[in-house]
Amino acid sequence: MEGLRGAFAGQALSCRQLPGRTPTLHLQTSCVATPVKPPSTKLAKRSKVEIVKEKSDFLRHPLMEELVNENSYINEDAVQLMKFHGSYQQDHREKRAFGQGKFYQFMMRTRQPGGVVPNQLYLTMDDLSEQYGNGTLRLTTRQTYQLHGVLKQDLKTVFSSVIKNMGSTLAACGDVNRNVMSSPAPYKNRPEYGYATQYANDIADLLAPQSGAYYDVWLDGEKFFSHQMENPKVTADRAFNGYGTNFENSPEPIYGNLFLPRKFKVAVTVPGDNSVDLFTNDVGVVVIMSPSGELEGFNLLVGGGMGRTHRNENTFARLADALGYVPKEDIFHAMKAIVAVQRDYGRRDDRKQSRLKYLVHEWGIDKFRSVVEQYYGKRLQPFRPLPKWEFKDFLGWEDQGDGKLAYGIFIQNGRLKGDLKKALRRVIERYELPVRLTPNQNLILCDIDESWKADIIHTLSGAGVKDADAIDSLDRYAMACPALPLCGLAIGEAERGLPDINNRIRALMDKLGFGADEHFHIRMTGCPNGCTRPYMAELGFVGDGPNSYQLWLGGTAAQTRLAEPYMERMKVQNLESTLEPILYLFRQQRRPAETLGDFCARVGFEAIRSFSYGFVSESEAASMPQVGLPEDLYKSLQAIADKQGKGLAHVVCEALRQYVK
């Protein structure tokens, strides 16, 4: 079993000079997992999914058989394999007919490195959504499309159409490297951004499945060559096996027949630009340029991830740690080394513990680095210093730096539908525009001639598109996953629920005297798996049942600190009574320019909870029985209230409760 050789992987190394590689020093290797007895004496426990992968002939069977039978669905084993091909089987819970069982349909997700969408592919996706989907397109938090509502009998047509029109769905889901993100900045005169896009695509190619099963299933074995050939260095570095990263003579040289223990996520960006939520990825890659503007190499971070399970303390969100720096010629070798460590040492018995973040957490970054270096063949260099991170969304009009313009358009929660979808189609088709999808579920039109600007504004404004400054800032910086009724993991609303939640929060802020431009980052998911990265939000809502959410507070606007759980269960009807004391305290005690997330992290939850316990809103105070007080006592209480940043009724109730106690 190829994928179970990990107990000995990377331990018998010869540090010799190899063609095209820098001479290396001898390493002090760490034999981190050498068993007392040979592995053959007791086979490791494995999850059911591991058995399915092993028996599938590299993701072919029983998927190929299930796709051609007369059922409206595929069986559970095929469901697991279908993910690797870029699709989930779903049950539309609101379309079930009485006595008819589940209403099966499929969600297809594309592979879109860096969110780059050629004009031809955009038009194809738009057509497919109307002909075979539910009439909408979903832009994801990892810069891909999701097409919902595809029926089983239409799958082959839909998949083959994407492949033949400059697209792919390969490895968009499943236990492999998922879509590689990069900053969507459209600048053509800033080479660091060009390198981020280039290497996102190259890393996606490097780690893509190689067996050909994808083309066997969807194109009957005909490999359709894309518009862009793979970088020859990617091909050569994938084949290189000087330090045990590869399975020799395998159709899957990096993955073997078991692939990875779980999903694997990579993002590439430039120093200071955290539009990609860098610290939430299994691997973060940061482009490092020389003072003269030449590409030097890359900083690497490892071990980030969002998924967790409610009330299971062994599962948790985690930020990535700094691993080291590699020169540009070694980036693909370093990526392979990291993947090989996760492949060979990541847990395969418990899928809740199988992500790379748990391996890094268990070992610690120093031990993890030591084992990566065994597969890499030399020491990683020290992590290079970086500037402060900022969140960027690239909305509005921008100069690309090549004489053309780009236009970032807000798409609420990533759902393209109705008049907006039609207007975008007209503009993109008329001017043959390419598109960039953003990590914040938005869309950027690229390569716009100045002479086209007025017509584009006229066409899109007629469909409700607003200038970036005219969008309510709570909506602008918010994200929600699809959740109900399609996602099988959802236990609450998100995409359909967040717009009303934001409206209610804005009304509350208006009541408390906040300015119209006051905002914070809000993220909502229908389950704890964290697809919209709610554990990085300043205010996060994590579905915990019908109309119920965990409340998370304390992330940063720059997405560099984890939020923490403030409340285990908040019913939607209690939104205002829960948030009003928090926002009131924030308005009274914030420091200049302090954000909500930074404020919550500074004062701490104990202080916030203590304040909230005795808080009395204006509406509550107005309905309370009236009590007469001597004027001097009234003035004393008012002075205390002013000093503590509390309402008078709040101070009086606290004093009376203490007296009664």
matplotlib code that plots the C-alpha trace (Angstrom):
import matplotlib.pyplot as plt

x = [0.0, 1.8, 0.4, 1.3, 5.0, 5.2, 6.7, 10.0, 9.7, 12.5, 14.8, 17.4, 18.8, 22.0, 22.8, 24.6, 24.8, 22.2, 21.8, 20.3, 20.4, 22.6, 25.2, 23.7, 25.0, 24.5, 21.3, 20.6, 17.5, 14.6, 13.3, 9.9, 7.7, 9.9, 7.7, 9.0, 7.8, 7.7, 4.4, 3.4, 2.9, -0.2, -1.9, -2.8, -6.4, -7.9, -11.1, -13.6, -12.7, -9.1, -10.4, -12.5, -9.6, -7.3, -9.7, -10.8, -8.0, -7.0, -10.5, -12.2, -14.4, -17.2, -17.8, -17.7, -20.3, -22.6, -22.7, -24.3, -27.0, -30.6, -30.6, -30.9, -28.0, -24.6, -23.7, -21.7, -18.4, -18.8, -19.8, -16.4, -14.6, -16.8, -15.3, -11.9, -13.4, -14.9, -18.4, -20.6, -23.9, -26.5, -30.1, -32.3, -34.2, -36.9, -37.8, -38.5, -41.9, -44.0, -43.2, -40.5, -37.4, -34.4, -34.2, -30.7, -28.7, -25.0, -22.9, -19.9, -16.9, -14.2, -10.4, -9.5, -5.9, -5.7, -9.4, -8.3, -11.3, -10.8, -13.6, -14.6, -14.9, -17.0, -19.5, -19.5, -20.2, -23.0, -24.5, -24.3, -25.9, -29.0, -29.1, -28.2, -28.0, -30.4, -29.9, -27.3, -23.5, -21.8, -18.4, -16.6, -14.2, -11.4, -11.8, -13.7, -17.2, -19.8, -22.7, -25.7, -28.6, -27.0, -28.9, -27.0, -27.9, -26.4, -23.1, -21.0, -22.2, -21.5, -18.0, -16.9, -18.1, -16.0, -12.9, -13.3, -13.7, -10.4, -11.6, -11.3, -12.9, -10.1, -9.2, -11.6, -12.7, -11.4, -8.3, -5.9, -4.5, -7.6, -7.8, -4.6, -5.5, -3.6, -4.2, -6.6, -4.9, -5.2, -1.9, 0.2, 3.0, 3.8, 5.8, 5.3, 1.6, 2.3, 4.6, 1.9, -0.5, 2.0, 3.1, -0.4, -1.0, 2.3, 1.7, -1.8, -0.3, 2.5, 0.0, -2.8, -3.7, -1.8, -3.4, -5.7, -8.8, -10.4, -10.3, -11.4, -14.5, -15.5, -13.9, -13.9, -10.1, -9.3, -7.0, -8.0, -5.1, -5.6, -4.8, -1.8, 0.9, 2.4, 5.6, 8.5, 10.1, 6.9, 7.1, 10.8, 10.5, 7.4, 9.4, 12.5, 12.7, 16.1, 14.7, 11.7, 8.9, 7.6, 6.2, 8.3, 6.4, 3.1, 0.4, 0.3, 3.9, 3.2, -0.1, 0.1, -3.1, -4.3, -3.9, -3.7, -5.4, -7.6, -8.0, -5.0, -5.1, -2.5, -2.5, 0.1, 0.4, 2.8, 4.1, 1.4, -1.5, -3.7, -6.7, -6.2, -6.5, -3.0, -2.9, -5.9, -4.2, -2.2, 0.6, 1.0, 3.4, 4.7, 6.6, 9.9, 11.5, 15.0, 15.6, 16.1, 12.7, 13.7, 12.1, 14.3, 12.2, 9.4, 8.5, 6.5, 4.0, 2.3, -0.5, -3.4, -7.0, -10.6, -12.6, -13.8, -16.7, -19.0, -18.2, -15.2, -12.2, -9.9, -10.9, -10.0, -9.2, -5.5, -3.2, -0.3, 3.2, 6.3, 8.3, 11.2, 12.3, 13.3, 15.0, 12.8, 14.4, 13.5, 9.8, 8.4, 10.7, 9.7, 6.0, 6.5, 8.3, 5.5, 2.9, 4.9, 5.1, 1.4, 0.9, 3.1, 2.5, -1.0, -3.6, -5.7, -7.8, -9.8, -10.8, -11.6, -7.9, -6.4, -5.6, -2.0, -2.7, -3.1, 0.2, 2.0, 0.2, 1.2, 4.8, 5.5, 7.0, 10.6, 10.1, 7.8, 10.5, 13.1, 11.1, 10.3, 14.0, 14.5, 12.2, 13.6, 17.2, 18.6, 18.0, 15.2, 16.6, 15.3, 11.9, 12.4, 10.9, 7.6, 5.6, 2.3, -0.6, -3.7, -6.9, -7.7, -10.8, -10.0, -13.5, -14.1, -12.2, -8.4, -5.6, -4.0, -0.7, -0.8, -3.1, -6.2, -8.7, -10.1, -13.5, -14.1, -17.8, -19.5, -21.5, -23.4, -22.3, -21.0, -24.4, -24.6, -28.3, -31.1, -30.5, -27.0, -26.0, -27.6, -25.9, -22.5, -23.0, -23.7, -20.6, -18.2, -19.4, -19.6, -16.0, -14.5, -13.3, -11.4, -12.4, -10.7, -12.7, -11.7, -11.3, -14.1, -16.7, -16.5, -15.6, -13.1, -13.6, -10.1, -8.5, -11.1, -10.5, -11.1, -13.5, -15.7, -16.0, -19.2, -21.1, -20.1, -21.2, -24.5, -25.2, -24.2, -25.8, -29.1, -28.8, -28.2, -24.4, -23.2, -19.9, -17.7, -18.2, -22.0, -22.1, -23.0, -19.7, -21.1, -22.2, -19.0, -16.8, -19.1, -19.2, -21.6, -21.5, -24.4, -25.6, -29.3, -31.0, -28.3, -25.2, -25.5, -23.5, -25.5, -27.6, -28.5, -28.9, -26.0, -26.2, -30.0, -29.8, -26.9, -28.4, -31.2, -28.7, -26.5, -29.5, -30.5, -26.9, -26.8, -30.1, -28.7, -25.5, -27.6, -29.5, -26.3, -24.9, -22.2, -21.3, -22.6, -19.0, -18.4, -17.9, -16.3, -15.7, -18.8, -18.7, -21.5, -21.5, -24.3, -22.0, -18.7, -16.6, -15.8, -15.9, -16.1, -13.4, -15.6, -13.0, -11.0, -13.9, -14.3, -17.9, -18.5, -21.7, -21.3, -24.5, -25.5, -29.0, -32.2, -32.0, -29.1, -25.5, -22.3, -21.0, -17.2, -15.5, -12.0, -10.5, -8.8, -9.6, -6.3, -7.2, -4.2, -5.7, -8.1, -11.5, -12.7, -16.1, -18.0, -21.4, -22.2, -25.7, -27.4, -31.0, -31.6, -34.4, -31.9, -29.5, -30.1, -30.2, -27.0, -25.1, -26.4, -24.3, -21.2, -21.5, -22.5, -19.4, -17.3, -18.6, -18.0, -14.5, -12.8, -9.5, -9.0, -9.3, -9.7, -11.7, -14.3, -12.1, -9.1, -11.4, -12.8, -9.3, -8.0, -10.7, -11.4, -14.6, -14.9, -15.3, -17.7, -19.8, -19.8, -20.9, -23.6, -25.0, -26.2, -26.9, -30.2, -31.2, -33.0, -36.2, -36.0, -35.4, -38.4, -40.7, -39.3, -41.2, -40.3, -38.4, -37.9, -34.4, -33.0, -31.3, -27.9, -28.1, -29.3, -26.3, -23.9, -25.2, -25.1, -21.5, -20.6, -22.5, -20.6, -17.2, -17.9, -19.4, -22.7, -26.3, -27.9, -30.4, -27.5, -25.7, -28.8, -29.7, -26.2, -26.3, -29.7, -28.8, -25.7, -27.7, -30.4, -27.7]
y = [0.0, 3.0, 5.6, 3.7, 3.8, 7.0, 5.4, 5.2, 8.1, 10.6, 8.8, 7.1, 10.2, 10.8, 14.5, 14.5, 17.1, 16.5, 18.0, 21.4, 21.5, 23.5, 21.3, 20.5, 19.9, 16.8, 17.0, 15.9, 14.0, 13.3, 9.8, 11.0, 8.0, 4.9, 2.1, -0.4, -3.2, -3.4, -1.9, -5.2, -6.7, -4.5, -2.5, 1.1, 1.8, 3.7, 5.5, 4.2, 6.9, 5.6, 2.2, 3.8, 5.7, 2.7, 0.5, 3.1, 2.7, 6.3, 7.7, 5.8, 3.1, 2.8, 6.4, 5.5, 2.8, 4.9, 7.8, 5.7, 3.8, 5.0, 6.3, 10.0, 9.7, 8.0, 5.7, 6.7, 5.3, 7.2, 10.3, 10.3, 9.9, 12.6, 15.2, 14.8, 15.5, 18.8, 18.0, 17.3, 15.4, 17.4, 17.1, 20.2, 20.0, 22.4, 20.6, 17.2, 15.9, 14.0, 10.3, 10.9, 10.9, 13.2, 15.6, 14.8, 17.3, 18.2, 21.2, 21.6, 23.6, 24.9, 24.9, 28.6, 29.4, 33.0, 33.5, 34.1, 33.5, 33.8, 35.5, 32.3, 30.4, 33.1, 33.0, 29.2, 29.2, 31.7, 29.5, 26.4, 28.0, 28.8, 25.6, 23.0, 24.8, 26.8, 30.1, 31.5, 31.4, 31.3, 33.0, 31.2, 32.4, 30.5, 32.3, 29.6, 29.2, 26.9, 25.8, 24.5, 22.5, 20.1, 16.9, 13.6, 13.0, 16.4, 16.0, 14.8, 17.6, 20.2, 18.9, 18.4, 21.8, 23.4, 21.4, 22.3, 26.0, 26.8, 25.5, 22.6, 21.1, 18.7, 18.6, 21.4, 19.2, 16.0, 14.9, 16.8, 20.3, 22.5, 25.7, 27.8, 31.4, 34.5, 38.2, 39.3, 42.7, 43.6, 45.6, 44.9, 47.3, 45.7, 42.5, 41.0, 40.6, 39.0, 36.5, 35.7, 34.8, 32.9, 30.8, 30.1, 28.6, 26.7, 25.2, 24.2, 22.4, 20.8, 19.3, 18.4, 14.7, 13.0, 9.6, 10.7, 9.4, 12.8, 12.6, 9.0, 9.9, 13.1, 12.9, 9.2, 9.2, 12.0, 14.5, 17.9, 20.2, 23.5, 27.0, 27.2, 24.4, 23.5, 25.3, 22.9, 23.5, 22.3, 19.1, 18.5, 19.3, 17.1, 14.2, 14.8, 12.2, 12.8, 12.8, 10.5, 12.8, 10.6, 7.2, 5.7, 4.3, 5.4, 7.1, 9.6, 10.4, 12.7, 11.4, 7.6, 5.6, 7.1, 10.7, 13.0, 12.4, 15.4, 18.6, 20.8, 24.6, 27.0, 30.7, 33.0, 36.7, 39.6, 41.3, 43.4, 42.2, 39.8, 39.7, 35.9, 35.2, 33.9, 32.5, 30.2, 28.0, 24.8, 26.6, 30.3, 31.5, 35.1, 36.5, 38.1, 40.6, 42.0, 45.7, 46.0, 44.5, 40.9, 37.8, 36.3, 33.6, 32.9, 32.9, 29.9, 29.5, 26.2, 24.8, 27.1, 25.9, 26.8, 23.6, 22.5, 20.6, 22.1, 21.1, 19.0, 20.6, 18.4, 20.2, 23.9, 26.7, 27.5, 30.2, 29.2, 29.4, 30.8, 27.8, 29.5, 31.0, 29.2, 30.7, 30.9, 27.9, 25.6, 26.6, 23.5, 21.2, 22.8, 22.5, 18.8, 18.3, 19.9, 17.8, 14.6, 15.2, 15.6, 12.6, 10.3, 11.5, 13.0, 10.9, 8.6, 7.0, 10.1, 12.6, 15.2, 15.1, 14.7, 18.3, 19.5, 22.0, 19.1, 17.6, 21.0, 21.5, 18.0, 18.2, 21.9, 24.0, 23.1, 19.3, 19.8, 21.9, 19.2, 16.6, 18.9, 19.4, 15.7, 15.6, 18.9, 17.8, 20.9, 23.5, 26.0, 29.5, 31.9, 33.6, 37.0, 40.1, 41.3, 44.6, 44.9, 43.0, 44.8, 43.5, 44.6, 44.0, 45.8, 47.2, 50.2, 51.5, 50.9, 51.7, 48.4, 50.2, 49.2, 51.9, 49.9, 49.9, 47.3, 47.5, 45.6, 44.8, 43.9, 40.7, 40.2, 36.9, 35.8, 35.0, 36.1, 36.2, 38.2, 41.5, 41.8, 38.5, 39.5, 43.0, 41.5, 39.0, 41.9, 43.9, 40.9, 39.6, 43.0, 44.0, 40.4, 41.1, 38.6, 38.4, 37.9, 36.3, 37.5, 35.8, 38.0, 36.6, 39.6, 40.0, 42.2, 43.1, 43.5, 45.0, 47.8, 50.6, 54.1, 54.7, 51.8, 53.1, 55.2, 52.5, 49.9, 52.2, 52.9, 49.2, 48.0, 50.8, 50.0, 46.5, 47.9, 48.0, 50.8, 52.5, 51.0, 54.0, 53.7, 50.1, 49.8, 48.9, 46.2, 44.4, 45.2, 43.5, 40.6, 37.0, 34.1, 30.5, 29.0, 26.9, 25.9, 24.5, 22.8, 22.1, 18.8, 20.0, 23.1, 23.3, 27.0, 29.8, 31.9, 33.3, 33.9, 35.0, 37.5, 40.4, 40.8, 40.4, 43.1, 45.4, 44.9, 45.5, 48.7, 49.9, 49.2, 51.1, 54.0, 54.0, 54.0, 57.0, 55.3, 57.0, 55.6, 54.6, 52.6, 49.0, 45.7, 42.4, 40.1, 36.4, 33.8, 30.1, 27.5, 25.0, 25.0, 23.9, 27.5, 28.0, 31.8, 31.8, 33.1, 32.5, 35.4, 37.8, 40.7, 39.4, 35.8, 33.9, 30.1, 28.0, 25.9, 24.9, 26.5, 30.2, 29.7, 30.7, 30.6, 34.2, 34.8, 38.1, 39.5, 38.9, 41.8, 43.8, 42.6, 38.9, 38.2, 37.1, 34.4, 35.3, 33.6, 32.1, 34.7, 32.9, 29.3, 29.9, 33.0, 32.9, 35.2, 36.9, 37.9, 39.6, 43.2, 42.4, 40.5, 43.0, 46.3, 46.2, 45.2, 48.0, 50.5, 49.6, 49.8, 53.3, 54.5, 53.1, 52.6, 54.2, 56.5, 54.5, 51.2, 48.5, 46.3, 43.3, 45.0, 46.5, 43.1, 41.6, 44.5, 44.7, 41.0, 38.9, 39.1, 42.8, 42.7, 40.0, 41.9, 45.1, 43.2, 41.6, 44.9, 46.7, 48.5, 49.8, 53.0, 51.2, 49.0, 52.0, 53.7, 50.8, 50.4, 51.5, 55.1, 55.6, 59.0, 60.0, 63.0, 65.4, 65.0, 61.2, 61.5, 63.7, 61.4, 58.4, 60.4, 61.3, 57.6, 56.6, 59.2, 58.2, 54.5, 55.0, 53.5, 54.6, 55.9, 53.0, 50.6, 52.1, 52.3, 48.6, 47.5, 49.4, 48.1, 44.5, 44.8, 46.2, 43.5, 40.8]
z = [0.0, -1.3, 1.0, 4.2, 3.8, 5.9, 9.0, 7.1, 4.7, 4.5, 7.0, 4.7, 2.9, 1.1, 0.9, -2.4, -5.2, -7.9, -11.3, -11.1, -7.3, -4.9, -3.0, 0.4, 3.9, 5.8, 7.9, 11.4, 10.5, 12.9, 12.8, 14.0, 13.4, 13.4, 14.8, 17.4, 15.3, 11.5, 10.1, 8.6, 12.1, 12.7, 10.0, 11.0, 11.5, 8.5, 7.9, 5.4, 2.9, 2.8, 1.7, -1.0, -2.4, -2.4, -4.3, -6.8, -9.5, -8.9, -8.7, -11.4, -9.8, -8.9, -10.1, -13.8, -13.2, -11.0, -13.5, -16.2, -14.2, -14.1, -10.6, -9.9, -7.5, -7.0, -4.2, -1.1, -2.4, -5.7, -3.8, -2.1, -5.5, -7.1, -4.8, -6.4, -9.8, -8.5, -7.4, -4.4, -4.5, -2.7, -1.6, -2.2, 1.1, 0.0, -3.2, -1.7, -2.6, -0.1, -0.2, -2.9, -0.7, -1.4, -4.3, -5.6, -7.6, -7.9, -7.2, -9.5, -8.5, -10.8, -10.5, -10.9, -9.7, -8.6, -9.6, -13.3, -15.6, -19.4, -21.3, -23.0, -19.8, -18.1, -21.0, -20.8, -17.1, -17.6, -20.3, -18.2, -15.2, -17.3, -19.3, -16.6, -13.3, -11.1, -13.1, -10.7, -10.3, -6.9, -6.4, -3.6, -0.9, -2.7, -6.0, -7.8, -9.3, -7.9, -10.2, -8.3, -9.4, -12.0, -12.5, -12.8, -16.4, -17.3, -15.5, -18.4, -20.7, -18.0, -17.1, -20.7, -21.6, -18.9, -19.9, -23.6, -22.9, -21.0, -17.6, -15.2, -12.1, -11.4, -7.6, -6.8, -3.9, -2.2, -0.4, -2.6, -3.1, -3.7, -5.7, -5.2, -4.2, -5.0, -4.6, -7.3, -7.7, -11.5, -11.6, -14.6, -13.6, -10.3, -11.0, -7.6, -8.3, -11.6, -9.9, -7.3, -10.1, -12.0, -9.1, -8.0, -11.4, -11.3, -7.8, -8.9, -11.9, -9.7, -7.3, -9.7, -10.0, -12.8, -13.4, -16.2, -14.5, -14.8, -18.6, -18.6, -16.7, -18.4, -21.9, -22.4, -22.1, -24.5, -22.8, -23.9, -24.0, -22.4, -23.9, -21.6, -21.5, -18.1, -17.1, -18.1, -14.7, -13.0, -15.0, -14.3, -10.6, -10.2, -11.6, -9.4, -6.6, -5.0, -1.4, -1.3, -2.2, -5.1, -5.6, -8.4, -11.4, -10.0, -12.1, -9.1, -8.3, -5.4, -4.1, -4.6, -4.5, -1.2, -2.1, 1.0, 4.4, 3.9, 1.9, 1.4, 0.8, -0.6, -1.1, -2.7, -2.0, -1.8, 1.4, 3.0, 1.0, 3.0, 0.6, 0.6, 4.4, 4.3, 7.8, 7.3, 4.7, 5.0, 3.2, 2.7, 0.1, 0.1, -2.9, -1.9, -4.4, -4.4, -3.9, -7.7, -8.4, -9.3, -7.9, -5.2, -3.5, -1.2, 2.5, 3.6, 6.3, 7.3, 9.5, 9.1, 8.9, 9.9, 10.2, 13.7, 15.3, 17.8, 21.4, 20.4, 21.9, 20.0, 16.8, 16.4, 14.1, 13.8, 12.3, 10.1, 11.5, 9.8, 8.3, 6.4, 3.2, -0.1, -3.2, -6.3, -8.0, -5.1, -4.5, -6.2, -4.3, -1.0, -1.8, -2.6, 0.6, 2.7, 0.9, 1.3, 5.1, 5.3, 3.0, 5.0, 8.6, 8.6, 10.4, 8.2, 11.0, 12.1, 9.4, 12.1, 12.9, 9.5, 8.4, 8.3, 11.2, 13.6, 12.6, 13.0, 16.3, 17.6, 16.5, 16.9, 14.1, 14.8, 14.5, 11.4, 9.8, 10.5, 8.7, 5.8, 5.3, 5.0, 2.0, 0.7, 0.9, 2.6, 5.3, 4.9, 5.2, 7.9, 7.3, 5.8, 7.6, 6.3, 6.6, 8.4, 6.7, 5.3, 4.0, 0.5, -1.6, -4.8, -5.4, -7.6, -10.6, -10.7, -13.1, -14.2, -15.0, -18.7, -20.0, -19.2, -16.3, -13.9, -12.2, -8.9, -8.4, -5.2, -5.3, -2.1, -0.6, -4.0, -5.6, -9.2, -10.3, -11.9, -13.5, -12.3, -13.9, -17.2, -17.2, -16.5, -19.3, -21.7, -20.7, -20.6, -23.9, -25.7, -24.7, -24.5, -21.0, -18.8, -15.1, -11.7, -8.9, -5.4, -2.1, -0.7, -3.2, -5.5, -9.2, -11.1, -14.7, -16.4, -19.5, -19.9, -22.4, -21.0, -23.9, -22.6, -19.1, -19.5, -21.3, -18.6, -15.8, -17.5, -18.2, -14.7, -12.7, -14.4, -12.8, -9.4, -9.3, -6.9, -6.6, -3.9, -1.6, -1.9, -0.6, 3.0, 4.6, 6.7, 3.5, 1.7, 4.2, 5.0, 3.7, 4.0, 2.7, 0.7, 3.7, 3.5, 1.5, -0.5, 1.7, 3.4, 6.4, 7.0, 10.2, 9.9, 7.4, 6.1, 2.6, 2.9, 6.5, 6.6, 4.6, 7.2, 10.0, 8.6, 8.2, 11.8, 13.0, 11.0, 12.5, 16.0, 15.2, 13.9, 17.2, 19.2, 17.3, 15.1, 11.8, 8.5, 7.5, 10.7, 9.9, 11.0, 9.3, 9.7, 8.5, 8.8, 8.2, 8.4, 10.2, 12.1, 9.1, 8.5, 4.7, 5.0, 7.6, 10.4, 13.1, 11.6, 11.7, 14.1, 14.5, 13.4, 13.3, 13.2, 12.7, 15.7, 14.7, 13.3, 14.0, 16.4, 16.1, 18.1, 18.4, 17.8, 18.6, 18.4, 15.0, 13.2, 10.1, 8.6, 9.2, 11.4, 14.7, 15.6, 17.0, 20.2, 21.1, 23.1, 23.3, 22.6, 21.4, 20.3, 19.0, 16.0, 17.8, 20.5, 18.1, 19.3, 23.0, 22.6, 20.5, 21.9, 25.2, 23.3, 20.7, 23.4, 25.4, 22.2, 21.4, 24.9, 25.6, 22.2, 21.6, 18.5, 15.3, 17.3, 15.5, 17.1, 16.9, 18.5, 21.2, 22.2, 22.3, 24.4, 27.1, 27.2, 27.3, 31.1, 31.0, 28.1, 29.8, 33.1, 31.3, 29.4, 32.5, 34.0, 30.7, 30.4, 26.9, 26.4, 25.4, 28.5, 30.8, 29.3, 30.3, 33.8, 36.9, 37.9, 41.2, 42.8, 44.0, 45.9, 43.5, 45.1, 44.8, 41.2, 40.3, 42.0, 40.1, 36.8, 37.5, 38.1, 34.9, 32.8, 34.3, 33.6, 30.1, 31.2, 31.1, 34.3, 34.4, 34.1, 37.1, 39.2, 38.5, 39.3, 42.6, 43.6, 42.7, 44.9, 47.7, 47.5, 47.3]

ax = plt.figure().add_subplot(projection="3d")
ax.plot(x, y, z, "-o")
ax.set_aspect("equal")
plt.show()
